[in-house]
Amino acid sequence: MAGIHAAAFMNANRDEKEHPEPFKVPMPWPAEVAVEEVTEEERAELRASLQRRSAFAH
């Protein structure tokens, strides 16, 4: 979150004549993530597995 805040601050206060391109802070995760297709049965199994392990499901 700090990286996003830093980039927003730097871009809001940059001299656009000297630095025309927005500043981008390198992030430790990819910007685009591939989304896998999941069937309804797989989704139900995954949801049940998550609820078994969740501290908030009980």
C-alpha positions in Angstrom: 0.0 0.0 0.0 2.9 2.4 0.8 4.2 1.9 -2.8 0.9 2.9 -4.3 0.7 5.9 -2.0 4.3 6.9 -2.9 3.6 6.6 -6.6 0.4 8.7 -6.3 2.2 11.4 -4.4 5.1 11.5 -6.8 2.9 11.6 -9.9 0.6 14.3 -8.4 3.6 16.5 -7.7 5.9 15.8 -10.7 7.0 18.4 -13.2 5.2 17.0 -16.3 7.5 18.9 -18.6 10.6 17.3 -17.1 9.0 13.9 -16.4 6.1 13.4 -18.9 5.6 9.7 -18.1 4.0 8.8 -14.8 6.2 7.2 -12.2 5.6 3.5 -11.6 6.8 1.8 -8.4 7.9 -1.8 -9.0 5.5 -4.1 -7.2 6.3 -7.6 -5.8 3.3 -9.1 -7.6 2.2 -9.1 -11.2 -0.1 -6.4 -12.5 -2.2 -9.0 -14.5 -3.1 -12.3 -13.1 -4.6 -15.2 -15.2 -8.0 -16.3 -14.0 -8.7 -20.0 -14.2 -12.1 -21.3 -15.2 -13.7 -23.3 -12.3 -16.7 -25.5 -12.6 -19.6 -25.2 -10.1 -18.6 -28.5 -8.6 -14.9 -27.4 -8.2 -16.1 -24.1 -6.7 -18.3 -25.9 -4.2 -15.4 -28.1 -3.2 -13.0 -25.2 -2.9 -15.5 -23.2 -0.8 -16.1 -26.1 1.5 -12.3 -26.6 1.9 -11.9 -23.0 2.7 -14.7 -23.0 5.3 -13.2 -26.0 7.0 -9.9 -24.1 7.5 -11.4 -20.6 8.2 -11.3 -19.2 11.7 -14.4 -17.1 10.8 -16.6 -19.9 9.5 -17.5 -21.3 12.9 
